[in-house]
Amino acid sequence: MTGIHSPESNHDHHHHHAHGLVELTNVNRAFIIGIGLNFLFVLIEVFAGLRVHSLSLLSDAGHNLADVGALALSLLAYRLLKVKPTEKYTYGYRKTSILTALFNGVVLLVSIGAIVYEAIHRLFNPEPLPGGIIALIAGAGILVNSFTAILFLKDKEKDINIKSAYLHLMSDALVSAGLVIGGILIYYTGWYWLDAVFSIIISFVILKGTWTLLKESLRLSLDGVPPDIDLNKVKATALSVKGVLAIHHLHVWAISTTQNALTAHLVLDETTTMPEMESIKKVLKHELEHQKISHVTLETETRSNGCKEPDC
């Protein structure tokens, strides 16, 4: 039985490495801009909320401050992706990107709960609110959060950590939109309970995306198969390689939010030579790269030597 870890060619290694650095630089820039703009907006909301005694603005400022912290954690996780492996952490700190996405999902869920709780309280105890000022400040919030969310838009389906940042920002933009509509209606009608109603509606809209994020990040943190990996397709790809009779002990998991790993046993014919074995592995590893699996460890065996599985 032979076990060989996937050695990437120098060309492929440099190509992927350079591409990764470009993406990492762009993501870092997006996070820094998002953190800076949102923290500035939090200060504006706190100042305005204290001046007009608006609980809704202060609550939204607290929600936005929590999101600034979540963005900062996501940025830290991406910085840790660059930390080299050590003897104690052979994968480096890449897993922190998954744990951060899980934490951000929990924070979003808690934030939604806090918004709904406060909205229900205000629904039964409406307070006079300066609708015009609320609408004006919330309008600025839509611009800030929408602009920073757009920075993550094209990459949000490639990485759940980026997706969590995008959801944080879009949820803030939606909350601000609700505040704008509520502020305008309150200004003209005096129906203060509208603020609470809009908050509850928006919270349920945010909940759908948050629940998906939470499920995906929890799956990856438990070393489940990444959502974009189809095990049946992986098996079919392996069996399509000439010389592979069967594949078993197949495991696929996420090293980080951007890298996946695979280990498996390949069953080959007894007459397979060493050069043929190496060729089979090289072809399969190349095919798996197209399925977003970059770290591959394969063991080979024959039906008469070591393989006791039914599919042998």
C-alpha positions as CSV (number, residue, x, y, z in Angstrom):
1,M,0.0,0.0,0.0
2,T,1.4,3.4,-1.0
3,G,0.4,6.8,0.4
4,I,1.6,9.9,-1.4
5,H,0.6,13.5,-0.6
6,S,-0.4,15.7,-3.6
7,P,2.7,17.6,-4.8
8,E,1.6,20.5,-7.0
9,S,3.8,21.4,-9.9
10,N,5.9,24.5,-9.5
11,H,3.9,26.2,-12.3
12,D,0.5,25.4,-10.7
13,H,1.8,26.3,-7.2
14,H,3.0,29.8,-8.3
15,H,-0.1,30.4,-10.4
16,H,-2.5,29.7,-7.5
17,H,-0.4,31.5,-5.0
18,A,-0.2,34.7,-7.0
19,H,-4.0,34.6,-7.7
20,G,-4.7,34.0,-4.0
21,L,-2.5,37.0,-3.0
22,V,-4.4,39.3,-5.4
23,E,-7.8,38.1,-4.0
24,L,-6.5,38.5,-0.5
25,T,-5.4,42.1,-1.2
26,N,-8.8,43.0,-2.7
27,V,-10.6,41.4,0.3
28,N,-8.4,43.2,2.8
29,R,-9.1,46.5,1.1
30,A,-12.8,45.9,1.2
31,F,-12.8,45.0,4.8
32,I,-10.7,48.0,5.8
33,I,-13.1,50.4,3.9
34,G,-16.1,48.7,5.4
35,I,-14.8,48.9,8.9
36,G,-13.8,52.6,8.6
37,L,-17.0,53.8,7.0
38,N,-19.3,51.9,9.3
39,F,-17.5,53.0,12.4
40,L,-17.8,56.6,11.3
41,F,-21.5,56.1,10.7
42,V,-21.9,54.6,14.2
43,L,-20.4,57.7,15.7
44,I,-22.8,59.9,13.7
45,E,-25.8,57.7,14.8
46,V,-24.8,57.9,18.5
47,F,-24.4,61.7,18.3
48,A,-27.8,62.2,16.6
49,G,-29.5,59.6,18.8
50,L,-28.4,61.4,21.9
51,R,-29.3,64.8,20.6
52,V,-32.9,63.9,19.7
53,H,-33.3,61.1,22.3
54,S,-34.1,58.5,19.6
55,L,-34.0,55.0,21.0
56,S,-34.2,53.5,17.5
57,L,-31.1,55.4,16.3
58,L,-29.2,54.3,19.3
59,S,-30.3,50.7,18.9
60,D,-29.3,50.8,15.3
61,A,-25.9,52.3,16.3
62,G,-25.4,49.4,18.7
63,H,-26.3,46.9,15.9
64,N,-23.9,48.6,13.5
65,L,-21.1,48.6,16.1
66,A,-21.5,44.8,16.5
67,D,-21.2,44.5,12.8
68,V,-18.0,46.6,12.8
69,G,-16.6,44.1,15.3
70,A,-17.7,41.2,13.0
71,L,-16.0,42.8,10.0
72,A,-12.8,43.3,12.1
73,L,-12.9,39.6,13.0
74,S,-13.3,38.6,9.4
75,L,-10.3,40.8,8.5
76,L,-8.2,39.1,11.2
77,A,-9.2,35.7,9.9
78,Y,-8.0,36.6,6.4
79,R,-4.7,37.9,7.8
80,L,-4.3,34.6,9.6
81,L,-4.6,32.8,6.3
82,K,-1.1,34.1,5.5
83,V,0.4,32.6,8.7
84,K,2.8,29.8,7.8
85,P,2.2,26.3,9.2
86,T,4.1,25.2,12.3
87,E,4.9,21.9,14.0
88,K,1.8,22.3,16.3
89,Y,-0.5,23.9,13.7
90,T,0.4,22.0,10.4
91,Y,-2.4,23.8,8.5
92,G,-1.5,27.2,10.1
93,Y,-4.5,29.2,11.3
94,R,-6.7,28.7,8.2
95,K,-9.6,27.2,10.2
96,T,-10.1,30.6,11.9
97,S,-11.8,31.8,8.8
98,I,-14.5,29.1,9.3
99,L,-14.9,29.8,13.0
100,T,-15.2,33.5,12.3
101,A,-18.0,32.9,9.8
102,L,-19.8,30.7,12.4
103,F,-19.3,33.4,15.0
104,N,-20.6,36.1,12.6
105,G,-23.7,34.0,11.9
106,V,-24.4,33.7,15.6
107,V,-23.9,37.5,16.1
108,L,-26.3,38.1,13.2
109,L,-28.9,35.8,14.8
110,V,-28.6,37.4,18.2
111,S,-28.8,40.9,16.5
112,I,-32.0,39.9,14.8
113,G,-33.4,38.7,18.1
114,A,-32.5,41.9,19.8
115,I,-34.1,44.0,17.0
116,V,-37.3,41.9,17.2
117,Y,-37.4,42.1,21.0
118,E,-37.0,45.9,21.0
119,A,-39.5,46.3,18.2
120,I,-42.2,44.3,20.1
121,H,-41.5,46.5,23.1
122,R,-41.9,49.7,21.1
123,L,-45.0,48.3,19.4
124,F,-46.8,48.2,22.7
125,N,-45.1,51.3,24.1
126,P,-44.7,53.7,21.2
127,E,-42.7,56.8,21.9
128,P,-42.8,60.1,20.1
129,L,-40.0,60.2,17.5
130,P,-38.6,63.0,15.2
131,G,-39.4,61.2,12.0
132,G,-37.5,63.7,9.7
133,I,-34.2,63.4,11.5
134,I,-34.5,59.6,11.8
135,A,-35.2,59.3,8.0
136,L,-32.2,61.6,7.2
137,I,-29.7,59.7,9.3
138,A,-31.0,56.3,8.2
139,G,-30.7,57.5,4.5
140,A,-27.0,58.0,5.1
141,G,-26.9,54.5,6.5
142,I,-28.3,53.1,3.3
143,L,-25.6,54.7,1.3
144,V,-22.8,53.7,3.6
145,N,-23.8,50.0,4.0
146,S,-24.9,49.5,0.4
147,F,-21.6,50.9,-0.9
148,T,-19.5,48.7,1.4
149,A,-21.7,45.6,0.6
150,I,-21.1,46.1,-3.1
151,L,-17.3,45.7,-2.4
152,F,-18.1,42.1,-1.4
153,L,-20.8,41.3,-3.9
154,K,-18.8,39.5,-6.6
155,D,-17.0,37.2,-4.1
156,K,-19.8,36.5,-1.7
157,E,-20.6,33.0,-3.2
158,K,-16.9,32.0,-3.2
159,D,-16.4,32.2,0.5
160,I,-18.8,32.0,3.4
161,N,-16.7,34.5,5.4
162,I,-17.2,37.1,2.7
163,K,-20.8,36.1,2.5
164,S,-21.2,36.8,6.2
165,A,-19.7,40.2,5.8
166,Y,-22.0,40.9,2.9
167,L,-25.0,39.8,4.9
168,H,-24.0,42.0,7.8
169,L,-23.8,45.0,5.6
170,M,-27.0,44.3,3.6
171,S,-28.9,43.7,6.8
172,D,-27.8,47.1,8.1
173,A,-28.9,48.7,4.8
174,L,-32.3,47.0,5.0
175,V,-32.7,48.1,8.6
176,S,-31.8,51.7,7.6
177,A,-34.3,51.5,4.7
178,G,-37.0,50.5,7.2
179,L,-36.0,53.4,9.4
180,V,-36.2,55.8,6.4
181,I,-39.7,54.6,5.4
182,G,-40.8,54.6,9.1
183,G,-39.4,58.0,9.7
184,I,-41.1,59.5,6.7
185,L,-44.5,58.0,7.6
186,I,-44.1,59.0,11.2
187,Y,-43.3,62.5,10.2
188,Y,-46.5,62.8,8.2
189,T,-48.9,60.6,10.2
190,G,-47.6,60.5,13.8
191,W,-48.0,56.7,13.8
192,Y,-45.0,55.9,16.0
193,W,-45.8,52.2,16.0
194,L,-44.8,52.0,12.4
195,D,-41.1,52.0,13.4
196,A,-41.6,48.7,15.3
197,V,-43.6,47.1,12.5
198,F,-41.0,47.8,9.9
199,S,-38.2,46.5,12.2
200,I,-40.0,43.2,12.6
201,I,-40.6,42.7,8.9
202,I,-37.0,43.5,8.0
203,S,-35.7,41.1,10.7
204,F,-37.5,38.2,9.1
205,V,-36.1,39.1,5.7
206,I,-32.6,39.1,7.2
207,L,-33.2,35.8,9.0
208,K,-33.4,33.8,5.8
209,G,-29.9,34.6,4.7
210,T,-28.5,34.4,8.2
211,W,-29.9,30.9,8.8
212,T,-28.2,29.6,5.6
213,L,-24.9,31.2,6.6
214,L,-25.2,29.6,10.1
215,K,-25.9,26.1,8.6
216,E,-23.0,26.3,6.1
217,S,-20.4,27.6,8.7
218,L,-21.5,25.0,11.3
219,R,-21.1,22.2,8.7
220,L,-17.6,23.3,7.8
221,S,-16.6,23.8,11.4
222,L,-17.6,20.1,12.0
223,D,-15.5,19.0,9.0
224,G,-18.6,18.3,6.9
225,V,-18.5,18.1,3.1
226,P,-18.4,21.7,1.8
227,P,-21.7,22.8,0.2
228,D,-20.1,23.3,-3.3
229,I,-18.6,19.7,-3.3
230,D,-20.6,16.8,-4.8
231,L,-19.2,13.5,-3.5
232,N,-21.0,11.5,-6.2
233,K,-19.3,13.7,-8.8
234,V,-15.9,13.3,-7.1
235,K,-16.4,9.5,-7.2
236,A,-17.4,9.6,-10.8
237,T,-14.4,11.7,-11.7
238,A,-12.1,9.2,-10.0
239,L,-13.7,6.2,-11.7
240,S,-13.4,7.9,-15.1
241,V,-9.6,8.0,-14.8
242,K,-8.1,5.1,-16.7
243,G,-6.8,2.4,-14.3
244,V,-8.9,3.2,-11.3
245,L,-11.2,0.3,-10.5
246,A,-12.8,1.7,-7.3
247,I,-12.5,4.4,-4.7
248,H,-13.3,4.2,-1.0
249,H,-12.4,5.7,2.4
250,L,-13.3,9.0,0.7
251,H,-13.2,12.1,3.0
252,V,-13.6,15.7,1.9
253,W,-13.5,18.7,4.3
254,A,-12.7,22.4,4.4
255,I,-9.2,23.6,5.6
256,S,-10.5,27.1,5.4
257,T,-13.3,29.0,3.8
258,T,-11.3,29.0,0.5
259,Q,-9.5,25.7,0.5
260,N,-10.7,22.1,0.5
261,A,-8.9,18.8,1.2
262,L,-9.5,15.2,0.2
263,T,-8.2,11.8,1.3
264,A,-9.1,8.5,-0.4
265,H,-8.0,5.0,-1.3
266,L,-7.8,4.1,-4.9
267,V,-8.1,0.5,-6.0
268,L,-5.9,-0.4,-9.0
269,D,-5.2,-3.5,-11.0
270,E,-2.4,-5.8,-9.8
271,T,-0.5,-5.2,-13.0
272,T,-0.3,-1.4,-12.5
273,T,3.3,-0.3,-12.6
274,M,4.8,2.5,-10.5
275,P,5.0,5.0,-13.4
276,E,1.3,4.2,-14.3
277,M,0.3,4.7,-10.6
278,E,2.0,8.1,-10.5
279,S,0.3,9.1,-13.8
280,I,-3.1,8.1,-12.5
281,K,-2.6,10.2,-9.3
282,K,-1.4,13.2,-11.3
283,V,-4.5,13.1,-13.6
284,L,-6.9,12.7,-10.8
285,K,-5.4,15.5,-8.7
286,H,-5.6,17.8,-11.8
287,E,-9.3,16.9,-12.3
288,L,-10.1,17.5,-8.6
289,E,-8.6,21.0,-8.7
290,H,-11.4,21.9,-11.1
291,Q,-13.8,20.8,-8.4
292,K,-12.2,23.2,-5.9
293,I,-10.2,20.5,-4.1
294,S,-6.6,21.6,-3.8
295,H,-5.1,19.4,-1.1
296,V,-5.2,15.7,-2.1
297,T,-3.8,12.7,-0.3
298,L,-4.2,9.4,-2.1
299,E,-3.4,5.8,-1.1
300,T,-3.3,3.0,-3.7
301,E,-4.0,-0.7,-3.3
302,T,-5.2,-3.7,-5.2
303,R,-8.1,-6.1,-4.8
304,S,-5.7,-8.8,-3.8
305,N,-3.5,-6.7,-1.5
306,G,-5.1,-4.8,1.2
307,C,-8.6,-3.9,-0.1
308,K,-11.3,-5.6,1.9
309,E,-14.2,-3.2,1.0
310,P,-17.3,-4.4,-0.9
311,D,-16.6,-2.1,-3.9
312,C,-13.3,-3.8,-4.5
